[in-house]
Amino acid sequence: MKLFKKILIANRGEIAVRVIRACRELGIKTVAVYSDIERESLHVRLADEAVCIGPANSSQSYLNIPGILSAAEITDSEAIHPGYGFLSENHYFAEACAASGIIFIGPTPENIKIGGDKAKARQIMRRKGVPVVPGSDGAVTTEEMAMKVARKIGFPVMLKASAGGGGRGMRIAREEKDLEQSFYMAQREALTAFGNSELYIEEYIPETRHIEVQIMADNKGTVIHLGERDCSIQRRHQKLIEESPSPISTTEKFRKRIGELGVKAAKAIKYRNVGTIEFIVTPEGNIYFTEINTRVQVEHPVTETVTGIDIIKEQIKLAAGFPIEYRQHQIRPSGHSIECRINAEDPERFIPSPGKITFLSLPGGPGVRVDTAIYSGWVVPSHYDSLIAKLIVHGKDRPEAIMMMRRALEEFIVEGIKTTIPFHKKVLSNPDFIKGDFNTEFIEKINSSQNTQ
């Protein structure tokens, strides 16, 4: 069994750089793809080869399946790493790779299909004994069906897009009179965002924690987990800060329970490669499955730092057919890690702030890691996601990690554009965050309290 000789990275930005670095350490050649406005991007400079696949519009470049496959073929790439976003959770792309004789570094097309159909995933988990939030058994296609389910489980309810993600296609109906408008708004948004208007309904449970479990699975059916991450600091369902372990997992019993549920969920769909099982945890401590992310997550570095396992390298080795070299009892997370997503956005209004970076100074020192593709003089494009860097720290415990992050944020200087660094400084100094007393509604609450002062 051998590793690949050459891998094409079907992505851009920091994740493309991250994959290139992992490949280089494994002795694998890399091919970057880029749009015509990103010729000077860092991932293009670092790769062994680079191919332009189209204009700035992502539908004509980073989402252009024929163009990406052609780039792989002309460069003799044996495998494609999709990163996250773009085509990473597109089962048609995974199938097209297989049809072209190219290995897709990720789960099977069937895994991706299930992960993309959240209503179906709920059905499977319920049948396999993984707890899910009370709600509809499958998709609801009419307002009448939605009302019937909502009355059965009780208001308030959450309407969610079956093919959704990133907070789109989600609406809360707090009482019966809200349901009709919420249903059609969620349907329209789901259709626009995902090309699929199917919705499902769950009981709306306020003040939950968003906890996810990192899993790895080989082709022999061995599945292990690498612990949990807390992703509760969100704005409009978009993650902003992640950490591992979760501040609420103070007992080994809880950590063991949620990890075992993650493995059980992965086995329920015969999962392969690396993925994430997402849960919510209620104030009473109930754990409910919510969805499967069939790709590497943005926040994977916090798990890497506490476990010492390079998740990107493991993805590549698993895709090449290697078995998992770890056993569950060997996974012993150490210390505490926090990640702040640094976006090119106005920190008050959270609107994009593209433009030229006129000066850049990255933080450093023991326990500090920066995953980024930016450099001084680079122009942040307006065509893509606003994430420009991930700042990760690793301390012996959570208080130390918080102090390290606050110090690193002070050192992180980006001039020429606005970034969310001031926002992160504010959160990391908040007394409730420091105590670990927060949930998915934390940002809305602190914003509303400031507005009323």
C-alpha positions, 0 to 999 in steps of 0.5 A, a space after each residue: 500500500 502506497 501514498 499518492 504521488 500527486 494530489 490536486 487541491 480543489 480549493 483556495 485560501 487557508 485550507 488549500 495552504 493547510 493541505 499543501 503543507 500536509 502533503 509536503 510533509 508526506 512527500 506528496 507533490 501538489 497541484 493548486 487550482 485558481 481563478 484568474 484573479 488569484 494568480 498571486 495567491 499563497 496557495 498558488 505560490 506554495 504548490 508544485 504546480 498550478 492551473 487556472 480553471 476559470 474567472 473569479 465567479 466561483 461557479 466558473 472556477 472553484 465549482 467547475 467540476 469539468 474544469 477541476 477534473 481536467 486540471 487533475 488529468 493534465 497534471 496526472 494527479 491521482 487524488 483530489 482534496 476538496 477542503 471545505 466549502 465549494 465542492 467538498 460536500 457535493 456527491 456528484 463531484 465525488 462520483 465524477 472523481 470516481 468515474 474519472 479514476 481519481 480518488 476523492 479524499 473524503 467519504 463515500 458519495 452515499 455518505 455525502 448524500 445522507 449528510 446533505 439530506 438532514 431529514 433522512 439523516 435524522 430518520 437513520 439516527 432515530 432507527 439506530 438509537 441515536 437521540 434526535 431532537 423531537 420533530 418530524 420523521 422526514 421532510 414536511 412538504 406542505 404547510 398543513 403537514 408542518 402544522 400537524 407536526 408542530 402541534 404534536 411536538 408543541 410550539 415554539 418549533 424550528 423549521 430547517 432546510 433538509 439540504 441546509 447549512 450555515 444558518 440558511 433556510 432556518 426559521 423559528 415559529 413561536 406560535 401557530 400564527 407564525 408558522 405559515 409565514 415562517 414555512 414559506 420564507 424558509 422554503 424560499 430561502 432553502 430553494 435559493 441557497 441549496 436548490 432544494 425547498 424541502 424542510 423538516 421540523 424540530 422542537 425549538 430548544 433555547 440556550 443549547 450548547 453546540 457540541 461536535 465530535 471529530 471522527 475518523 473511519 477507515 475502509 475496514 469499518 474501524 471508527 474512532 473519535 478524537 474528542 469533542 469541540 464546543 462551537 456555541 459562540 455563533 452569530 446567526 448560526 455562523 461559528 466564530 469561536 471554537 474550543 476543545 474540550 468543551 467547558 461543559 464536559 467537566 466529567 469523563 462520563 459526559 465526554 465518554 457518552 458524547 464520543 460514543 454517540 459520535 462513533 455510533 452515528 458514524 457507524 450507522 451510515 457506514 461512514 468512511 474517512 474523516 468527518 464530524 457529528 454535530 449535537 446540541 446539548 440542552 441545559 438539562 444535559 440531554 444530548 441530541 444529534 443534529 447533523 453530519 458534516 462530511 468533510 474536514 471542518 474549519 475548526 479542526 485545528 483545535 482537535 489537532 492541538 489537543 490530540 497531537 494528530 494531524 487530521 489532514 494527513 490522516 484524511 490522505 492516508 485513509 483515502 489511500 486505503 491505510 487503516 487507522 493506526 490508533 485505538 480509542 484508548 490511545 486518544 488522550 487529549 491534553 490541555 485546552 485549545 481555542 480558535 478564533 476565526 478572523 474574517 475580513 469584516 466590519 467587526 460591528 456590522 459583520 459586513 465584508 471588508 475586502 481590499 488590499 492588506 497594507 501591513 500584516 504582523 502575525 502573532 507567535 510564541 509558544 502554543 500559538 498557531 496561525 492558519 492563513 493564506 494572507 500576506 502584506 500586499 495581498 488583495 482580499 477578493 470580494 468574490 469568496 468567503 470572508 475568512 482570512 485566518 484562523 488563530 489557534 492557541 493551546 494552553 495547559 488549561 482553559 484559563 491559560 488558553 484564554 490569556 494566550 488568545 488575548 495576548 495573541 489577538 493583541 499582536 495580530 495586526 492587519 491594516 488596510 481592511 477591517 477584521 473581526 479581531 476587535 470582536 474577538 477581543 471583546 468576547 475573550 474579555 467577557 466575564 461569562 465567556 471566561 466562566 464558560 457560561 454561554 450557549 448559542 444565543 450568547 452573542 445576541 444576548 451581549 449585543 442586546 444588553 449593550 444596545 439597552 445600556 
